Structures are given as C-alpha cells and as structure tokens.
Amino acid sequence: MGKTEASEGKQRGILIPVLIDDVKIPLAFRRIQAADLKDWVGKLPHPGFDNLLKAVAGILCRPVQPGQKTNEVKDREPEKVNILIEEPEKLTKQGNSIGMKFTLISAGEFYMGSQERNDEKPVHKVKINNPFYLGTYPVTQRVWKAVVGDNPSYFKGDDLPVEQVSWDDVQKFLKKLNEKEGTDKYRLPSEAEWEYACRAGTTTGYSFGNDKSELGKYAWYNDNSERKAHPVGQKKPNPWGLYDMHGNVWEWVQDRWHRDYNGAPADGRAWEVEDGAVRVFRGGCWFGGAWLCRSAFRGRRDPRICDRGSDLGFRILQEL
C-alpha cells in the first residue's frame, strides 16, 4: 500500500499492520495498533475491516465524518485504533534527556466542540496540518524539578503531576527546557491540538464513549480521587496512548479565552487574537465531577485574580 523507498528513491511506504492469525507482534510494530482480522472468515461485515478502512481514510486525509457509516456494524464502542503515518525513523523518538515520554499524534481532521454548553459551540471542523509529539503524561514534579529546580506543588511526589503553576510559570519552564535541550520545539498545545489528541478519533463525550460510569477506569475525579492528585499513568490511556487526559489535574493550553468558537482558527493554531489575560485549561481534575472531564469541556482562569491551584498543571507538545 503506497510506494516503497526501494522503488521510488527516498519515498517511504506506509505500514498498516493487519492480524490474520494469533501471532506475537514483532517489537518494532508494537506501537502501531493493528486491524484485527483473525476471525473474519464467515463474519462479514466485520469491525476489523471497518478499522482498516478508517486507517486508509486517515492516510488519504479523508477521515470518516461523524455519523458516516463504514459498514453495517452498529452500536460499537468508539474507534480505538491509533494510525501512525509518520516516517519510520521518527517512530523511535520517545523522550528527551530528562526522561520525558512523548506520543506521536498524526495530522488529520476532527470536529471540535459540542452542543452541551454555549462556550463549546459551534461544533466546527478543524484540520491539524502537521503531526506532533504530545506528552504521554502531564508534566510531573520530577520533571519540573529537573528543569526549574523547585517544586511548587501542594501534593508532593515525584510521579505526581506538578500543580500550583500559573500560565506564566509554564512559559518560563518551557523557555528553560528549550534551552536545556538546545531546541525551540517545546511549547504548550493549542486548545484545538489538545482536544484533537484527547478525542483520539472519537466524537463521544469522552474518549472511551458516553457512559460516565466508565470514567473511573480512565480518570481521577471527585468520585474516586479521595480529594487529591495521583501519580500519572495509573489509569487506562485513551485510544492514542495518552494518560490522564481526563481528570487528575487541569491542563493549561496556549490559547486566550473566548466565550465561544465563532471566529476560531480552522487550522489548529492557538487562538491568541484580542486583548485579555484570561487563559484556557482543559481536561477536568481530581475534585471535579464527571461532566467537567468531557473531551470538549473548557475552563478558564484570570491570572489577575487566581492563576494557580492544586488542581491545575499542564502537559507539553514537541514540534517535529
């Protein structure tokens, strides 16, 4: 599928693993989830073919739109296949000198927002033109201390997310991290990039579906957190392998606050036009309810009034 490097000079092929037998997946392929066709015989239509079709559609930059049927299978769980289409050598890049882990997020399109709240409207299509790496976890206290040297967090623990950091504190952290790594590629994700990565190809309230009774498997929130933050990575990841996108601590993004999405960029850039100090955060937190953990929910804080809290941290993006 696609042209190969051997036949067309430096052009590279695109790999979509397809399982047709119960075999051990080679180590090099384990970061790419495969279309599972092991039991397809006599079972058509089959969800595995649906997954394969969506993989091809993603490569062609023609993702399946909300409500579009790829076969007659109904009432399935949200799609949980992460299609990585970047150059093979980039798949090996997973961290940096201080041990941060990153997950490759492919370019694509999605529908941002929801009909639940006025500030989440209108639902609009956004095209993410460039793939990027996003922190697999929120930034931890261990990482913060390695870069900045102190620890402002209320709940202490190296593997807990850093919190009580303002949006301006995060900008200073990023400046120091870029200097430390000799690059300018680290930054906060835009609000659109964050929601695209959180949804991971889904259009439901959460990245795992609409059933909030399942949230405890994926998130620390007020029903299970015991009123405190928890070490990152203890709950199930979203379909693209990102942990704690729902709950634990809110996460700063780059954008300024706007009361709705009218006029928002359609290319995934941070929306920073207009004056104003209020900034956006996403994802829910350890003391918030399930509704606040939805993929589309938006929060804001005014640094002139209250810019820090034990419920507020961040994760970072690394540009390719």
Buried (B, 14 or more C-beta within 10 A) or exposed (E): EEEEEEEEEEEBEBBBBBBBEEEEEEEEEEBBBBBBBEEBEEEEEBBBBBBBBBBBBBBEEEBBEEEEEBEEEEEEEBBBBBBBBBEEEEBEEEEBEEEBBBBBBBBBBBBBBBEEBEBBBEBBEBBBEEBBBBBBBBBBBBBBBBBBEEBBBEBEBEBBBBBBBBBEBBBEBBEBBBEBBEEEBBBBBBBBBBBBBBBBBBBBBBBBBEEBEBBBEBBBBBEBBEEEBBBBBEBBBBBBBBBBBBBBBBBBBBBBBBEBBEEBBEEBBBBEEEEEBBBBBBBBBBBBEBBBBBBBBBBBBEBEEEBBBBBBBBBBBBEE
